[in-house]
Amino acid sequence: MPVRRKTEIPIHRLDKDNPVGLKIHGIDSTKPYADARAYGAHRDDHYVFILFIKGTCCMRIDTQLHHAAGPALLSILPGQVHQYLTSSDDAAVWFMAADSLLVGEPFQSMLNEVAHIGPVPLTPGQFTSLEGMCNVLSRQFEAVDTVPYYKPVMHSLVTAFTGIVAGVFKEYMGSDKQVQRGAAITNTFRQLLAAHYKTMKSPADYAAKLNLSLSYLNETVKIHTGFPVSYWIQQETMMEARRLLYYSQLSIKEVAYQLGYDDPTYFSRLFKKVVDLTPGEYRKNHRE
């Protein structure tokens, strides 16, 4: 019998009484954080960084399976659906959750750009730097928050950590150039898209928001990603559609309405065009 899935995908939030917008834990066989499988598939309203020290782990992020073997680094964006599946007996990781406000704008742009590549392997130097930062962050996090300058010190350390993380991904992507205007425009477009894809379906809407001509925005985005604005609008919307079809019990009509489509038939045609399956076929194939 198939596992019953919740109607809505749960959203996990950092505790309201969290003084610094941060959680960090070292996790291994002697220091289990919790049975991660008990959380099931969920989203977070914050960034998650996982530093794999040793062993192996398997996770699903959105609809993709990812296998990590330490030393490696994984970044999960706010809103991405993820689920822990399995790990080896000797697995050890650092887990960090950080409020989006603590992740600087330049670093957010890089993390958004590499959101779907999964875990990346680390060089010995990169691993040493990140592990050292995790140890410092953990010790400071556990200090009493009445220690002088507790919050500003924590925030500075998180900024430094996320800067190193962004640098690792940038190096992995093979780019050591300064972010140029076109890349900045593309990143800003992707951020706007992530925030407004349910209500803004027209490329012209995004061009207007950015005070750019549609032709210039299309050309810029295509140069930096290989695809035009309309492609990314469809991809963002259909990725959320796949999440809802896989993880929720919403009907296909309800999925369409939730994604801003007043005509479920049009939504189904578009889904078929992008995914090459009807919504019903996708749900059936991926739940079996």
C-alpha positions as CSV (number, residue, x, y, z in Angstrom):
1,M,0.0,0.0,0.0
2,P,1.4,3.4,-0.9
3,V,2.5,5.7,1.9
4,R,-0.1,8.4,2.6
5,R,1.4,11.8,2.1
6,K,0.3,15.0,3.9
7,T,-1.9,17.4,2.1
8,E,0.5,20.2,2.6
9,I,4.3,20.1,2.6
10,P,5.4,21.1,6.2
11,I,7.6,24.2,6.6
12,H,10.1,24.1,9.4
13,R,11.1,27.4,10.9
14,L,13.9,28.5,13.2
15,D,12.6,28.8,16.7
16,K,11.0,32.2,17.4
17,D,13.1,32.4,20.6
18,N,16.4,31.7,18.7
19,P,18.5,34.7,19.7
20,V,20.8,34.7,16.6
21,G,18.9,33.0,13.8
22,L,21.3,30.1,13.8
23,K,21.5,26.4,14.8
24,I,24.6,24.3,14.4
25,H,25.1,20.7,15.5
26,G,27.8,18.1,15.0
27,I,26.1,14.8,14.2
28,D,27.6,11.3,14.3
29,S,26.9,7.9,15.9
30,T,27.7,9.3,19.4
31,K,25.9,12.6,19.0
32,P,22.6,12.0,17.1
33,Y,20.6,15.2,16.6
34,A,17.4,13.2,16.1
35,D,16.1,10.5,13.7
36,A,16.2,12.7,10.6
37,R,13.9,10.3,8.8
38,A,11.1,11.2,11.3
39,Y,11.0,14.7,9.8
40,G,10.0,13.3,6.4
41,A,9.8,15.6,3.4
42,H,9.7,19.2,4.3
43,R,10.8,22.8,3.5
44,D,12.7,25.2,5.6
45,D,12.3,29.0,5.8
46,H,16.1,29.3,6.1
47,Y,19.3,28.1,4.5
48,V,20.7,24.7,5.5
49,F,24.4,23.9,5.1
50,I,25.7,20.3,5.6
51,L,29.4,19.6,5.9
52,F,29.9,15.9,5.3
53,I,33.0,14.8,7.3
54,K,33.0,11.1,6.6
55,G,30.8,8.2,5.6
56,T,28.0,8.4,3.1
57,C,24.4,9.8,3.0
58,C,21.5,9.7,0.6
59,M,19.0,12.6,0.4
60,R,16.2,13.7,-1.9
61,I,16.1,17.4,-2.8
62,D,13.0,18.4,-4.7
63,T,12.7,15.4,-7.0
64,Q,16.3,14.5,-7.3
65,L,18.3,11.8,-5.4
66,H,21.7,12.9,-4.2
67,H,24.5,10.8,-2.7
68,A,27.2,12.4,-0.6
69,A,30.5,11.0,0.5
70,G,32.6,13.0,2.9
71,P,34.4,15.3,2.7
72,A,31.7,17.2,0.8
73,L,29.4,20.3,1.1
74,L,25.7,20.7,0.5
75,S,23.6,23.8,0.5
76,I,19.8,23.7,0.6
77,L,17.8,26.9,-0.2
78,P,14.8,28.2,1.7
79,G,11.7,26.6,0.1
80,Q,13.5,23.5,-1.4
81,V,11.7,20.3,-0.4
82,H,14.2,17.8,1.0
83,Q,14.2,14.5,2.8
84,Y,16.8,12.4,4.5
85,L,16.8,8.8,3.3
86,T,19.8,6.7,4.5
87,S,23.3,7.1,5.8
88,S,26.2,4.7,6.6
89,D,27.0,3.7,10.2
90,D,30.1,5.8,10.2
91,A,28.5,9.0,8.8
92,A,29.5,12.2,10.5
93,V,28.4,15.7,9.5
94,W,28.1,19.3,10.7
95,F,24.6,20.6,10.2
96,M,23.9,24.4,10.2
97,A,20.7,26.3,9.7
98,A,21.0,30.0,9.2
99,D,18.4,32.8,8.8
100,S,18.3,34.3,5.3
101,L,19.1,37.7,6.8
102,L,22.5,36.4,7.9
103,V,23.5,35.2,4.4
104,G,24.8,38.2,2.5
105,E,23.4,39.3,-0.9
106,P,26.5,38.3,-3.0
107,F,26.5,34.9,-1.3
108,Q,22.8,34.4,-1.8
109,S,23.3,35.0,-5.5
110,M,25.9,32.3,-5.8
111,L,23.9,29.8,-3.7
112,N,20.8,30.4,-5.8
113,E,22.9,29.8,-8.9
114,V,24.1,26.3,-7.7
115,A,20.8,25.3,-5.9
116,H,20.3,22.1,-7.9
117,I,23.8,20.6,-8.2
118,G,23.7,18.7,-4.9
119,P,26.8,17.9,-2.7
120,V,30.2,19.0,-4.0
121,P,33.5,17.3,-3.1
122,L,36.0,19.4,-1.1
123,T,39.7,19.7,-1.4
124,P,41.7,19.1,1.9
125,G,42.2,22.9,2.3
126,Q,38.5,23.7,1.8
127,F,37.5,21.0,4.2
128,T,40.0,22.2,6.9
129,S,38.7,25.8,6.6
130,L,35.0,24.8,6.8
131,E,35.5,22.3,9.6
132,G,37.5,24.9,11.6
133,M,34.7,27.5,11.1
134,C,32.1,24.9,12.3
135,N,34.1,24.2,15.4
136,V,34.4,28.0,16.2
137,L,30.7,28.6,15.4
138,S,29.6,25.7,17.6
139,R,31.7,26.8,20.6
140,Q,30.4,30.4,20.2
141,F,26.8,29.3,19.7
142,E,26.9,27.3,23.0
143,A,28.2,30.3,24.9
144,V,25.8,32.1,27.1
145,D,24.2,34.9,25.1
146,T,25.1,37.4,27.9
147,V,28.7,37.2,26.8
148,P,29.7,40.6,25.5
149,Y,29.0,41.1,21.8
150,Y,27.5,37.6,21.5
151,K,25.1,38.5,18.7
152,P,27.4,40.6,16.5
153,V,30.2,38.0,16.9
154,M,27.9,35.2,15.9
155,H,26.6,37.2,12.9
156,S,30.1,38.0,11.8
157,L,31.1,34.3,12.0
158,V,28.1,33.2,10.0
159,T,28.9,35.8,7.3
160,A,32.5,34.5,7.2
161,F,31.3,30.9,7.0
162,T,28.8,31.6,4.2
163,G,31.4,33.5,2.3
164,I,33.7,30.5,2.4
165,V,30.8,28.3,1.3
166,A,30.0,30.6,-1.6
167,G,33.6,30.6,-2.6
168,V,33.8,26.8,-2.6
169,F,30.8,26.6,-5.0
170,K,32.2,29.4,-7.2
171,E,35.5,27.5,-7.5
172,Y,33.6,24.3,-8.2
173,M,31.7,26.0,-11.0
174,G,35.0,27.0,-12.5
175,S,34.5,30.7,-12.3
176,D,37.0,33.1,-10.8
177,K,35.8,36.2,-12.6
178,Q,34.1,39.2,-10.9
179,V,30.4,39.2,-11.1
180,Q,29.5,41.2,-14.1
181,R,26.4,43.2,-14.8
182,G,24.8,40.5,-16.9
183,A,25.4,37.9,-14.1
184,A,24.0,40.3,-11.5
185,I,20.9,40.9,-13.7
186,T,20.4,37.2,-14.1
187,N,20.7,36.5,-10.4
188,T,18.3,39.3,-9.6
189,F,15.8,37.9,-12.1
190,R,16.1,34.4,-10.6
191,Q,15.4,35.9,-7.1
192,L,12.4,37.8,-8.4
193,L,11.2,34.6,-10.1
194,A,11.5,32.6,-6.9
195,A,9.4,35.1,-5.1
196,H,6.7,35.9,-7.7
197,Y,6.3,32.9,-10.0
198,K,2.8,32.2,-8.8
199,T,1.5,35.6,-9.8
200,M,3.9,36.8,-12.5
201,K,3.8,34.5,-15.6
202,S,4.8,37.0,-18.3
203,P,8.5,37.7,-19.1
204,A,7.4,41.4,-19.7
205,D,6.4,41.6,-16.0
206,Y,10.0,40.7,-14.9
207,A,11.5,43.1,-17.4
208,A,9.3,45.9,-16.0
209,K,10.3,45.1,-12.5
210,L,13.9,45.3,-13.4
211,N,13.5,48.5,-15.5
212,L,14.9,46.7,-18.5
213,S,13.6,46.1,-22.0
214,L,12.3,42.6,-22.5
215,S,14.7,42.0,-25.4
216,Y,17.7,43.0,-23.2
217,L,16.6,40.8,-20.3
218,N,16.0,37.8,-22.6
219,E,19.4,38.2,-24.2
220,T,21.2,38.6,-20.9
221,V,19.5,35.6,-19.2
222,K,20.1,33.5,-22.3
223,I,23.8,34.3,-22.4
224,H,24.2,33.4,-18.7
225,T,22.0,30.4,-18.5
226,G,21.5,29.2,-22.1
227,F,17.7,29.7,-21.9
228,P,15.3,32.7,-22.2
229,V,13.2,34.2,-19.5
230,S,10.1,32.2,-20.5
231,Y,11.9,28.9,-20.0
232,W,12.8,29.7,-16.5
233,I,9.3,30.9,-15.6
234,Q,8.0,27.5,-16.8
235,Q,10.8,25.6,-15.0
236,E,10.2,27.4,-11.7
237,T,6.5,26.8,-11.8
238,M,6.7,23.2,-13.0
239,M,9.3,22.4,-10.3
240,E,6.8,23.5,-7.7
241,A,4.1,21.6,-9.5
242,R,6.3,18.4,-9.3
243,R,6.8,19.0,-5.6
244,L,3.1,19.3,-4.9
245,L,2.2,16.3,-7.1
246,Y,4.8,14.1,-5.4
247,Y,4.6,15.2,-1.8
248,S,1.0,16.4,-1.3
249,Q,-2.6,15.1,-1.7
250,L,-3.8,18.1,-3.5
251,S,-5.9,17.4,-6.6
252,I,-4.5,18.4,-10.0
253,K,-7.0,21.3,-10.1
254,E,-5.9,22.4,-6.6
255,V,-2.3,22.3,-7.7
256,A,-3.1,24.4,-10.7
257,Y,-5.0,27.0,-8.6
258,Q,-2.3,27.1,-6.0
259,L,0.3,27.9,-8.7
260,G,-1.8,30.8,-10.1
261,Y,-3.5,29.0,-13.1
262,D,-7.2,29.7,-13.3
263,D,-7.5,27.1,-16.1
264,P,-6.5,23.6,-14.9
265,T,-6.6,22.3,-18.5
266,Y,-4.1,24.9,-19.6
267,F,-1.9,24.0,-16.6
268,S,-2.1,20.3,-17.6
269,R,-1.1,21.1,-21.2
270,L,1.8,23.2,-20.0
271,F,3.0,20.5,-17.5
272,K,2.9,17.9,-20.3
273,K,4.9,20.2,-22.6
274,V,7.6,20.9,-19.9
275,V,7.8,17.5,-18.1
276,D,6.7,15.2,-21.0
277,L,4.1,13.6,-18.8
278,T,0.6,14.7,-17.8
279,P,0.2,15.6,-14.1
280,G,-1.7,12.4,-13.4
281,E,1.0,10.3,-15.1
282,Y,3.8,12.1,-13.2
283,R,2.1,11.5,-9.9
284,K,1.3,7.8,-10.7
285,N,4.8,7.0,-12.0
286,H,6.7,8.7,-9.2
287,R,4.6,7.3,-6.3
288,E,4.8,3.7,-7.4
